[in-house]
Amino acid sequence: MRVDSPEFKNFLTKWRDAITRQSRRWEGPQAVRELSREAGYLDFILCRPDGRLAPRWMFKGILDEVEDYRAEKKTRQKDFRKTELFLTKVGREVELESKKIATVQLKNMLHELALHIDGRRAAAKSSLDGDKKGAPLGPAWEQFWPRKPRGDITNRGIDLDARLQLQCAKMFRIFLRAVSVRTIARLIVLVYWTTDLAAKTTDGLSIVSERRPITPRNVQDKLRRKKGKLILKEFPKPTREIALDEIPWAREAMKRMAIRQGTQ
């Protein structure tokens, strides 16, 4: 997503409004309070001043991951889920029929057919996961996380959400090194809300089409590894904002932008 696109501007308007309102659905008051304690963090997360590039590139990476999430979820719902349910139903009926047959030879044949159908269901899933073009964040940002690569294979909807949440966490942590993992989780919940991946419920937010609640606590839990180790441990305090000229592709992009502006 381009940072000067109408979609990006629409997101930024909704994001700024949500930060200002500080809804408890994403623990807004606690998040804003913590961000305000670190010099410049609240302005950074609000993309202020308006011409500031670094936070926009941060959100560009996040929104590119959101677009990929939407595309894969749509494919799963339209194609894979329909095929999976069909093959599961057929396989179950074949297996049940095999149990009704007294003839051993026919019983074995139907059982083997049920196993074959289940294998084709798994193959359909693998073919869907195999056609990948790499992480939307791109190698420039992923280089900061050599031990936390983006997983391509997502067998369930909950895996897809876990991957999106980790990718968002990476980008927030690169630029917001001093805030807690809990506040990063809060901002991820806000990403879901402001991109319409989550909708309001009676007392919180729920992931659209999944019927699962999304809260800062359960996002934080997903960002934890075994034995309580945090997945975002690489960037502890003290903090330092990463300048764009430290990122090769961003440096080249700024050079091209300067050349274009000079010729206008």
N, C-alpha and C positions, 0 to 999 in steps of 0.2 A: 504494500500500500504506500502510495506517495504521500509525503508529509504535507504537500500542498493540495491534496485532493479534497473534494467536498466531503467524502466519507471520513477522512481524518479530522477535518474541521468539525464535523457533526459530533464525532466521538469526543473531541476535546471540550466542546461546549457542555455535553452531558457530564463528562468527567469533572470539570471545574464546578459545575452546579452541585454534583453529588458531594464533592469535598466540602463545599460551603455549607450544605445542609447537615452533614455529619450524622447520617442516619445510624441508629443502633443496629440495623440489620447487618451492617458490615463492621460494627464496632467503630464507627466514625469518630466519636469524641476521643476515644483512647488513641486512635491512629494519628489524628491531627495533633493531639497533645504531645505525642512522642516526636513526631516530625518537627514540631515547633521548637523542640529543645535543641535540635542540631542546626547550627547556623546554615541558612540557605536551603535547607531540605524542603520546606513547605513551598517556597517559591519554585524550586526545581520541579516538584511533583505537579505543580500547577502550570508548568511551562511558561514561567515568567522570568524575564520580559518576553514579549511575544516573539521576538526574533531569535530566541535562544535555540540552538540546534541540538545540543546534547540530549535534553529530555525528549525531544521529538524523535530522535533516532532510537531512544530507548522504547518509546511507545510504538514506533514503526515495527521493531522486532516483535513486540508483543502482539500487535494487531495482525502481522503476517502469520503468526502462529494461530491466532483466533480464526483467520480465514481458512487455514489448512484444516483446523479442527472442524469447522462447519462443513467443508467440502467432504471430508472423510466420513463424518457422521451422516451426511445426506446420502452418500454412496452406500453406507452400511444399511441405512433404513430402507432405501429403495431397492437395492439389489441383494446384498448379502443376507440381510435379515429375512427377507422373503424366501430366498433360496434355502437358507439354513432351516427355517421352520418347515418348509416343504419336505426337505430330505429327512429331517428329524421325524416328521410324521410318517413318511413312507417307511423309514427304517424301523420304527416302532411297530408298525402294522405287520411288516414282514417277520419281525422277531416274534410277535405274538402268534402269528399264524404258524410259525415253526413249532411252537409249543403245543399246538393243537393236533399236529400230524403225528400219527403213530409210526409210520414207516421211517426207519432210521435214516435211510439214504436221502429221502426228501427233507427230513428234519435238518440234516446237516447242510443240505444245499441251501435251504432258506436261511439258516443261521449264517452261512458264509456270505450270502447275498446281503444280509443286514449289515455285516461287518464291512462289506465293500461300499455300501451306501454311506456308512459313517465315515469311511475313508475319503469318499468323494466330497462329503461335507467339509472335512478338514482341508482338503485340497483347494476347495473354493475359497476358504478363509485365507490360505497361504498365498493364493494368486492375487487376492486383493491387497494383502500386506506387502507383496513383493515389488510392486511397481512404485518405487519411491524415488524422489529427486533430491533427497537430502533435507537437512533441517532448514526451515524457512529463516531462522536466525542467520544462517550462513556461517562459513568457517571463521570469519573475523571475530564474531562474538563467541562462537563455540570453543575457540582456542583458550578461553579463560577457564574452561571446565573440562580438561582432558580426562578426568576420572568420572565425569557425569555426562556421558554421551546421551543424545536423544535416541530413545528407542523407536524403531520403525514398526515393530510388530505389536499390535494392540488387539487382543482377541476379544475384549469386552468393552462396553461403553465406559465402565469405570476406569479401565486402563487408559482410554483416550483422554479422560479428564485428568488422570494423574499425570500424564505426559504434558498436557497443556499447562497444568499448574506448576510443574517443575520448570518448564521453559520460561514461563512468566517470572518465576522466582529467580532464575538466572539473571534475567535482564534487570530486575529491580535490585538485586544484590550487587551487580557490577557497579551501579551508580549510587546506591544507597547503602554504603558499607556499614554504617554505624547503627542502623535501626535493628530492632529485634526481628527474629523470624516470625513472631506473632504478628507484627505490623506488616511484614511482607505478605503474610497470609491474608491479612485484612485487605490489603490493596488488590490481591488476586481476586478475592470475593467481589470487590468493587469492579474489577475488569469484567467479570461475568455479568454483573448487573448492568453496567453501562454499555455493554455490547449485546445486550438482550439474550445472553446465553442462560441467564437465570431470571426468574420472575418472582414477584412477591407472593408470599403465602400469609397465612394468618399471623404467624409470629416470626417470620424470617424470610429466607429465599430458598428456592428450589430450582435445580437444574432443569431447564426446559426439555421435555420429552423423556427425561430419565426418572422423574418423580422421586428424586433423591435430594435431600436438603444439602445446601452448601453453606458452611459456616467457617469463620476463621479457625476454629479449633480443629475441624476435620481436615481442612487444608493443611494446617500446621502438622497434623499427624502424618499426612502423606509425604511431607517433606522430611520426615525422620527416617533414619536407617535403622538396621538392627542394633540392638544393645544401646538404644537411645542416642546414637551419634547423629548429629544434624547434617543434612545433606548440603547445607549452605555454609559449612564451617570454613571454607577456603578464604573467605573475606572477613576476617575479624577487625575490630577497631585497631588503630585509628583509621579514620576515613579520609579519602581523597577522591575528588571528582575526576574521572578519567577524561582527559582532553581528547577531542575528536582527532587531532593530528597524531595521536598515538595509535590510531587504528588505520592500517594501510589503505583499505578501500575507502574509508571516510576521507582520508587526506587527499586521495586522488579525486574523489567526487567534488570536494571543495575547490580543487584546482580547476576542474572542468567548469564548475559553476562560475568561478571568477573569470575564466576565459569568455564564457558566454555573455556574462554581464558587461565585460569590456568591449564586446563587439556590438552591443545594442545601442 
